[in-house]
Amino acid sequence: MGSGVRTGTHFATASFGKGGNRMNRPYMICHILSALNGKISGSFMGTASNRQIGKEYAAIRNAYQADAWLYGTTTTKEFTGFRVPVYSQKDYTVPAGDFIAKKDAELYYVSIDTKGEIGWESGTCRRAGCPDAHVIEVVTGSTPVSYLAYLRKHGVSYIMAGENSLDCQIAVEKLYQLFGIRRVLICGGGAVNWSFLQQGVVDELSLLLSPSADGENDTPSIFENSSYLQASAPVEFNLEDVQRIGKSGLRLVYSVPQKMER
């Protein structure tokens, strides 16, 4: 992509690399909409200007033609109406390892849920304005076995990614190897964005800036540290493209210099 500001409302979204060019994992794109003060949630979302930017965000998301959309626990709770999983606390036995309920879906919804908090009612995520997607839960060795049994009962796939905390490298490798996923959009929240970035498995940042702000202090930002990260260090980006959206919005596209992957 060339540098400079380009005007218009719809853009080509060809990535700098092609899906799967990291040999053993998908091409990972962090696709985020934020206020001018870096917030990704809050009252600014109800402004007229942000609603227009939101339409463009969805159009670009669809144009990426990703195999999977990835979200954190808090965001998924919002999408699922804050339903809690209902299951018996009795001792369950489930086969060790991952569970693949479906591996030929046109789209996957990847849910980071290491504590087992999402109350899925089926293995399909349905949201207004979005295509149906098969659900893959990303869990760890510390996720309650009773919750894994609950997922199996409801036809929800899951992959083990780490023993006591999330290992993003293992997660993306399994998405690639077990489900054939070649391109993933990481769509938030802030802790998930930062975790994948810190663990060196983000290739591209697509950041849409809404021409609005609300000054709230208790709402999440684009990147936020997580309790399961043992260390956190600054990350630098390379600006690849700047695009004007509508009258006052912007889209900034960055590549991410890669760390050495194990």
C-alpha positions as YAML, in Angstrom:
chain: A
units: angstrom
residues:
- id: 1
  name: MET
  ca: [0.00, 0.00, 0.00]
- id: 2
  name: GLY
  ca: [1.23, 3.47, -0.74]
- id: 3
  name: SER
  ca: [1.56, 6.28, 1.76]
- id: 4
  name: GLY
  ca: [-0.50, 9.47, 1.80]
- id: 5
  name: VAL
  ca: [-4.14, 10.30, 2.48]
- id: 6
  name: ARG
  ca: [-6.73, 8.79, 0.17]
- id: 7
  name: THR
  ca: [-10.32, 9.95, 0.19]
- id: 8
  name: GLY
  ca: [-13.47, 7.96, -0.27]
- id: 9
  name: THR
  ca: [-15.71, 5.64, 1.68]
- id: 10
  name: HIS
  ca: [-14.78, 2.16, 0.46]
- id: 11
  name: PHE
  ca: [-11.29, 0.79, 0.23]
- id: 12
  name: ALA
  ca: [-9.40, -2.19, -1.04]
- id: 13
  name: THR
  ca: [-8.23, -4.24, 1.93]
- id: 14
  name: ALA
  ca: [-5.45, -6.38, 0.50]
- id: 15
  name: SER
  ca: [-3.11, -7.24, 3.35]
- id: 16
  name: PHE
  ca: [0.64, -6.87, 3.21]
- id: 17
  name: GLY
  ca: [1.03, -10.62, 3.42]
- id: 18
  name: LYS
  ca: [-1.26, -13.38, 2.23]
- id: 19
  name: GLY
  ca: [-3.17, -15.52, 4.67]
- id: 20
  name: GLY
  ca: [-1.02, -18.31, 6.05]
- id: 21
  name: ASN
  ca: [2.32, -16.91, 4.94]
- id: 22
  name: ARG
  ca: [3.73, -17.35, 8.45]
- id: 23
  name: MET
  ca: [4.21, -21.06, 7.66]
- id: 24
  name: ASN
  ca: [2.37, -22.50, 10.64]
- id: 25
  name: ARG
  ca: [-0.22, -19.90, 11.61]
- id: 26
  name: PRO
  ca: [-2.78, -17.56, 10.03]
- id: 27
  name: TYR
  ca: [-2.15, -14.00, 8.93]
- id: 28
  name: MET
  ca: [-3.38, -11.95, 11.92]
- id: 29
  name: ILE
  ca: [-5.01, -8.53, 11.51]
- id: 30
  name: CYS
  ca: [-6.07, -6.36, 14.43]
- id: 31
  name: HIS
  ca: [-9.10, -4.43, 13.10]
- id: 32
  name: ILE
  ca: [-10.24, -1.77, 15.55]
- id: 33
  name: LEU
  ca: [-12.52, 1.28, 15.70]
- id: 34
  name: SER
  ca: [-11.69, 3.87, 18.35]
- id: 35
  name: ALA
  ca: [-12.44, 7.39, 19.51]
- id: 36
  name: LEU
  ca: [-9.79, 10.07, 19.08]
- id: 37
  name: ASN
  ca: [-8.72, 9.49, 22.70]
- id: 38
  name: GLY
  ca: [-8.09, 5.79, 22.03]
- id: 39
  name: LYS
  ca: [-11.24, 4.38, 23.61]
- id: 40
  name: ILE
  ca: [-13.02, 1.45, 21.96]
- id: 41
  name: SER
  ca: [-16.22, 1.69, 23.99]
- id: 42
  name: GLY
  ca: [-18.23, 4.47, 25.61]
- id: 43
  name: SER
  ca: [-20.81, 7.13, 24.91]
- id: 44
  name: PHE
  ca: [-18.94, 8.32, 21.81]
- id: 45
  name: MET
  ca: [-20.32, 5.25, 20.05]
- id: 46
  name: GLY
  ca: [-23.78, 6.83, 20.01]
- id: 47
  name: THR
  ca: [-22.73, 9.90, 18.03]
- id: 48
  name: ALA
  ca: [-23.88, 10.35, 14.44]
- id: 49
  name: SER
  ca: [-20.30, 10.56, 13.16]
- id: 50
  name: ASN
  ca: [-19.34, 7.30, 14.87]
- id: 51
  name: ARG
  ca: [-22.38, 5.48, 13.52]
- id: 52
  name: GLN
  ca: [-21.19, 6.34, 10.01]
- id: 53
  name: ILE
  ca: [-17.65, 5.19, 10.79]
- id: 54
  name: GLY
  ca: [-19.13, 2.02, 12.25]
- id: 55
  name: LYS
  ca: [-20.74, 1.21, 8.91]
- id: 56
  name: GLU
  ca: [-17.38, 1.59, 7.20]
- id: 57
  name: TYR
  ca: [-15.71, -0.52, 9.87]
- id: 58
  name: ALA
  ca: [-18.16, -3.35, 9.15]
- id: 59
  name: ALA
  ca: [-17.71, -2.99, 5.38]
- id: 60
  name: ILE
  ca: [-13.92, -3.21, 5.69]
- id: 61
  name: ARG
  ca: [-14.21, -6.15, 8.08]
- id: 62
  name: ASN
  ca: [-16.30, -8.02, 5.53]
- id: 63
  name: ALA
  ca: [-13.99, -7.04, 2.66]
- id: 64
  name: TYR
  ca: [-11.04, -8.67, 4.41]
- id: 65
  name: GLN
  ca: [-12.78, -12.03, 3.78]
- id: 66
  name: ALA
  ca: [-11.21, -13.50, 6.89]
- id: 67
  name: ASP
  ca: [-11.80, -17.10, 7.88]
- id: 68
  name: ALA
  ca: [-12.32, -16.15, 11.53]
- id: 69
  name: TRP
  ca: [-13.19, -13.20, 13.75]
- id: 70
  name: LEU
  ca: [-11.60, -13.29, 17.20]
- id: 71
  name: TYR
  ca: [-12.98, -11.58, 20.32]
- id: 72
  name: GLY
  ca: [-12.21, -11.45, 24.03]
- id: 73
  name: THR
  ca: [-14.40, -12.59, 26.90]
- id: 74
  name: THR
  ca: [-15.89, -9.18, 27.75]
- id: 75
  name: THR
  ca: [-16.89, -8.42, 24.17]
- id: 76
  name: THR
  ca: [-18.39, -11.88, 23.69]
- id: 77
  name: LYS
  ca: [-20.39, -11.51, 26.90]
- id: 78
  name: GLU
  ca: [-21.94, -8.38, 25.41]
- id: 79
  name: PHE
  ca: [-22.74, -10.18, 22.14]
- id: 80
  name: THR
  ca: [-24.37, -13.11, 23.99]
- id: 81
  name: GLY
  ca: [-26.49, -10.97, 26.30]
- id: 82
  name: PHE
  ca: [-24.35, -11.81, 29.34]
- id: 83
  name: ARG
  ca: [-25.78, -15.33, 29.51]
- id: 84
  name: VAL
  ca: [-23.95, -17.51, 31.99]
- id: 85
  name: PRO
  ca: [-23.30, -21.19, 31.34]
- id: 86
  name: VAL
  ca: [-25.58, -23.46, 33.33]
- id: 87
  name: TYR
  ca: [-24.13, -26.87, 34.13]
- id: 88
  name: SER
  ca: [-23.72, -29.28, 37.01]
- id: 89
  name: GLN
  ca: [-20.65, -28.94, 39.21]
- id: 90
  name: LYS
  ca: [-20.32, -32.71, 39.53]
- id: 91
  name: ASP
  ca: [-17.13, -34.39, 38.42]
- id: 92
  name: TYR
  ca: [-17.00, -34.81, 34.65]
- id: 93
  name: THR
  ca: [-14.60, -36.74, 32.51]
- id: 94
  name: VAL
  ca: [-13.88, -35.53, 28.99]
- id: 95
  name: PRO
  ca: [-11.24, -36.77, 26.55]
- id: 96
  name: ALA
  ca: [-7.97, -34.91, 26.86]
- id: 97
  name: GLY
  ca: [-7.02, -32.27, 24.32]
- id: 98
  name: ASP
  ca: [-9.01, -30.29, 21.80]
- id: 99
  name: PHE
  ca: [-12.59, -30.81, 20.61]
- id: 100
  name: ILE
  ca: [-13.57, -30.22, 16.98]
- id: 101
  name: ALA
  ca: [-17.33, -30.09, 16.51]
- id: 102
  name: LYS
  ca: [-17.10, -28.70, 12.95]
- id: 103
  name: LYS
  ca: [-14.12, -28.00, 10.71]
- id: 104
  name: ASP
  ca: [-15.60, -26.89, 7.38]
- id: 105
  name: ALA
  ca: [-17.40, -23.69, 8.39]
- id: 106
  name: GLU
  ca: [-17.40, -20.71, 6.07]
- id: 107
  name: LEU
  ca: [-16.70, -18.43, 9.06]
- id: 108
  name: TYR
  ca: [-15.51, -19.04, 12.61]
- id: 109
  name: TYR
  ca: [-16.12, -16.99, 15.75]
- id: 110
  name: VAL
  ca: [-13.11, -17.46, 18.02]
- id: 111
  name: SER
  ca: [-13.85, -16.69, 21.66]
- id: 112
  name: ILE
  ca: [-11.03, -16.21, 24.19]
- id: 113
  name: ASP
  ca: [-12.57, -17.64, 27.36]
- id: 114
  name: THR
  ca: [-9.97, -19.19, 29.65]
- id: 115
  name: LYS
  ca: [-12.23, -19.19, 32.73]
- id: 116
  name: GLY
  ca: [-15.28, -20.71, 31.03]
- id: 117
  name: GLU
  ca: [-17.68, -17.79, 31.39]
- id: 118
  name: ILE
  ca: [-19.63, -17.66, 28.11]
- id: 119
  name: GLY
  ca: [-23.11, -19.20, 28.06]
- id: 120
  name: TRP
  ca: [-23.31, -20.52, 24.51]
- id: 121
  name: GLU
  ca: [-26.64, -22.08, 23.58]
- id: 122
  name: SER
  ca: [-25.30, -23.75, 20.44]
- id: 123
  name: GLY
  ca: [-22.17, -24.01, 18.33]
- id: 124
  name: THR
  ca: [-23.34, -21.21, 16.04]
- id: 125
  name: CYS
  ca: [-22.89, -17.52, 16.80]
- id: 126
  name: ARG
  ca: [-25.72, -15.46, 15.33]
- id: 127
  name: ARG
  ca: [-25.63, -11.66, 15.40]
- id: 128
  name: ALA
  ca: [-27.73, -9.12, 13.53]
- id: 129
  name: GLY
  ca: [-25.93, -7.86, 10.45]
- id: 130
  name: CYS
  ca: [-23.26, -10.58, 10.59]
- id: 131
  name: PRO
  ca: [-23.03, -13.99, 8.91]
- id: 132
  name: ASP
  ca: [-23.49, -17.08, 11.06]
- id: 133
  name: ALA
  ca: [-20.20, -18.42, 12.41]
- id: 134
  name: HIS
  ca: [-19.16, -21.66, 14.08]
- id: 135
  name: VAL
  ca: [-17.84, -21.04, 17.59]
- id: 136
  name: ILE
  ca: [-14.34, -22.04, 18.68]
- id: 137
  name: GLU
  ca: [-13.61, -21.44, 22.36]
- id: 138
  name: VAL
  ca: [-9.97, -20.88, 23.29]
- id: 139
  name: VAL
  ca: [-9.43, -22.40, 26.75]
- id: 140
  name: THR
  ca: [-6.51, -23.52, 28.90]
- id: 141
  name: GLY
  ca: [-5.63, -26.44, 31.13]
- id: 142
  name: SER
  ca: [-7.12, -24.53, 34.07]
- id: 143
  name: THR
  ca: [-10.58, -24.15, 32.47]
- id: 144
  name: PRO
  ca: [-13.12, -26.20, 34.50]
- id: 145
  name: VAL
  ca: [-13.66, -29.67, 33.04]
- id: 146
  name: SER
  ca: [-17.38, -29.27, 33.70]
- id: 147
  name: TYR
  ca: [-17.37, -26.29, 31.34]
- id: 148
  name: LEU
  ca: [-15.62, -28.32, 28.65]
- id: 149
  name: ALA
  ca: [-18.38, -30.92, 28.98]
- id: 150
  name: TYR
  ca: [-20.91, -28.10, 28.63]
- id: 151
  name: LEU
  ca: [-19.26, -26.96, 25.38]
- id: 152
  name: ARG
  ca: [-19.30, -30.49, 23.99]
- id: 153
  name: LYS
  ca: [-22.98, -30.84, 24.82]
- id: 154
  name: HIS
  ca: [-23.80, -27.66, 22.89]
- id: 155
  name: GLY
  ca: [-21.63, -28.46, 19.86]
- id: 156
  name: VAL
  ca: [-19.02, -25.77, 20.53]
- id: 157
  name: SER
  ca: [-15.48, -26.53, 19.42]
- id: 158
  name: TYR
  ca: [-12.60, -25.71, 21.75]
- id: 159
  name: ILE
  ca: [-8.82, -25.69, 21.65]
- id: 160
  name: MET
  ca: [-6.36, -25.85, 24.53]
- id: 161
  name: ALA
  ca: [-3.85, -22.98, 24.40]
- id: 162
  name: GLY
  ca: [-1.63, -23.01, 27.44]
- id: 163
  name: GLU
  ca: [-1.74, -24.71, 30.82]
- id: 164
  name: ASN
  ca: [-2.54, -21.95, 33.30]
- id: 165
  name: SER
  ca: [-2.62, -18.88, 31.06]
- id: 166
  name: LEU
  ca: [-3.32, -18.06, 27.43]
- id: 167
  name: ASP
  ca: [-0.57, -18.92, 24.95]
- id: 168
  name: CYS
  ca: [-1.47, -16.97, 21.82]
- id: 169
  name: GLN
  ca: [1.14, -18.73, 19.68]
- id: 170
  name: ILE
  ca: [-0.34, -22.15, 20.45]
- id: 171
  name: ALA
  ca: [-3.84, -20.80, 19.82]
- id: 172
  name: VAL
  ca: [-3.10, -19.47, 16.34]
- id: 173
  name: GLU
  ca: [-1.11, -22.55, 15.34]
- id: 174
  name: LYS
  ca: [-4.08, -24.77, 16.27]
- id: 175
  name: LEU
  ca: [-6.51, -22.55, 14.37]
- id: 176
  name: TYR
  ca: [-4.29, -23.04, 11.34]
- id: 177
  name: GLN
  ca: [-3.65, -26.76, 11.73]
- id: 178
  name: LEU
  ca: [-6.99, -28.05, 13.05]
- id: 179
  name: PHE
  ca: [-9.45, -25.81, 11.19]
- id: 180
  name: GLY
  ca: [-7.52, -24.65, 8.12]
- id: 181
  name: ILE
  ca: [-7.90, -21.00, 9.14]
- id: 182
  name: ARG
  ca: [-5.59, -18.78, 7.11]
- id: 183
  name: ARG
  ca: [-6.68, -15.24, 8.01]
- id: 184
  name: VAL
  ca: [-7.99, -13.95, 11.34]
- id: 185
  name: LEU
  ca: [-9.38, -10.57, 12.35]
- id: 186
  name: ILE
  ca: [-8.73, -9.71, 16.00]
- id: 187
  name: CYS
  ca: [-11.59, -7.37, 16.88]
- id: 188
  name: GLY
  ca: [-11.04, -6.68, 20.58]
- id: 189
  name: GLY
  ca: [-11.24, -5.94, 23.34]
- id: 190
  name: GLY
  ca: [-8.16, -4.12, 24.50]
- id: 191
  name: ALA
  ca: [-6.67, -6.93, 26.60]
- id: 192
  name: VAL
  ca: [-6.95, -9.44, 23.77]
- id: 193
  name: ASN
  ca: [-5.48, -6.98, 21.26]
- id: 194
  name: TRP
  ca: [-2.48, -6.35, 23.52]
- id: 195
  name: SER
  ca: [-1.98, -10.01, 24.46]
- id: 196
  name: PHE
  ca: [-1.70, -11.16, 20.85]
- id: 197
  name: LEU
  ca: [0.50, -8.18, 20.01]
- id: 198
  name: GLN
  ca: [2.81, -8.81, 22.97]
- id: 199
  name: GLN
  ca: [3.18, -12.47, 22.08]
- id: 200
  name: GLY
  ca: [4.28, -11.57, 18.56]
- id: 201
  name: VAL
  ca: [1.37, -12.93, 16.54]
- id: 202
  name: VAL
  ca: [-0.11, -9.76, 15.01]
- id: 203
  name: ASP
  ca: [0.91, -8.88, 11.44]
- id: 204
  name: GLU
  ca: [-1.22, -5.85, 10.67]
- id: 205
  name: LEU
  ca: [-3.18, -3.13, 12.49]
- id: 206
  name: SER
  ca: [-6.21, -1.59, 10.79]
- id: 207
  name: LEU
  ca: [-7.27, 1.34, 13.00]
- id: 208
  name: LEU
  ca: [-10.33, 3.44, 12.23]
- id: 209
  name: LEU
  ca: [-10.46, 6.76, 14.09]
- id: 210
  name: SER
  ca: [-13.91, 8.14, 14.78]
- id: 211
  name: PRO
  ca: [-14.02, 11.97, 14.77]
- id: 212
  name: SER
  ca: [-15.42, 11.91, 18.30]
- id: 213
  name: ALA
  ca: [-14.40, 11.49, 21.94]
- id: 214
  name: ASP
  ca: [-16.14, 11.32, 25.29]
- id: 215
  name: GLY
  ca: [-13.42, 11.70, 27.94]
- id: 216
  name: GLU
  ca: [-14.66, 8.74, 29.99]
- id: 217
  name: ASN
  ca: [-12.10, 7.18, 32.34]
- id: 218
  name: ASP
  ca: [-13.66, 3.76, 32.95]
- id: 219
  name: THR
  ca: [-13.92, 2.44, 29.38]
- id: 220
  name: PRO
  ca: [-11.41, 0.19, 27.59]
- id: 221
  name: SER
  ca: [-8.68, 1.44, 25.28]
- id: 222
  name: ILE
  ca: [-7.26, -0.02, 22.05]
- id: 223
  name: PHE
  ca: [-4.51, -1.86, 23.93]
- id: 224
  name: GLU
  ca: [-4.61, -2.81, 27.62]
- id: 225
  name: ASN
  ca: [-2.39, -5.02, 29.70]
- id: 226
  name: SER
  ca: [-3.73, -8.35, 30.89]
- id: 227
  name: SER
  ca: [-3.27, -10.28, 34.09]
- id: 228
  name: TYR
  ca: [-2.02, -13.33, 32.19]
- id: 229
  name: LEU
  ca: [0.91, -11.47, 30.62]
- id: 230
  name: GLN
  ca: [4.03, -11.90, 32.73]
- id: 231
  name: ALA
  ca: [5.80, -9.03, 31.00]
- id: 232
  name: SER
  ca: [4.80, -6.12, 28.80]
- id: 233
  name: ALA
  ca: [6.99, -4.02, 26.52]
- id: 234
  name: PRO
  ca: [6.35, -1.13, 24.10]
- id: 235
  name: VAL
  ca: [5.59, -2.06, 20.50]
- id: 236
  name: GLU
  ca: [6.49, -0.02, 17.42]
- id: 237
  name: PHE
  ca: [4.56, -0.04, 14.14]
- id: 238
  name: ASN
  ca: [5.31, 0.84, 10.52]
- id: 239
  name: LEU
  ca: [2.75, 3.12, 8.87]
- id: 240
  name: GLU
  ca: [1.68, 1.68, 5.51]
- id: 241
  name: ASP
  ca: [-1.41, 3.66, 4.53]
- id: 242
  name: VAL
  ca: [-3.64, 6.57, 5.56]
- id: 243
  name: GLN
  ca: [-7.21, 6.81, 4.28]
- id: 244
  name: ARG
  ca: [-9.86, 9.47, 4.79]
- id: 245
  name: ILE
  ca: [-13.28, 8.05, 5.66]
- id: 246
  name: GLY
  ca: [-16.21, 10.32, 4.92]
- id: 247
  name: LYS
  ca: [-15.73, 13.94, 5.98]
- id: 248
  name: SER
  ca: [-13.64, 13.62, 9.13]
- id: 249
  name: GLY
  ca: [-12.78, 9.97, 9.83]
- id: 250
  name: LEU
  ca: [-9.44, 8.28, 9.26]
- id: 251
  name: ARG
  ca: [-8.15, 4.77, 8.74]
- id: 252
  name: LEU
  ca: [-4.53, 4.10, 9.63]
- id: 253
  name: VAL
  ca: [-2.99, 0.86, 8.42]
- id: 254
  name: TYR
  ca: [0.22, -0.38, 10.03]
- id: 255
  name: SER
  ca: [2.42, -3.40, 9.61]
- id: 256
  name: VAL
  ca: [3.94, -4.94, 12.72]
- id: 257
  name: PRO
  ca: [7.63, -5.90, 12.74]
- id: 258
  name: GLN
  ca: [7.76, -9.57, 13.65]
- id: 259
  name: LYS
  ca: [9.46, -11.03, 16.67]
- id: 260
  name: MET
  ca: [11.22, -14.34, 16.31]
- id: 261
  name: GLU
  ca: [8.54, -17.01, 16.62]
- id: 262
  name: ARG
  ca: [9.29, -20.25, 18.34]
...
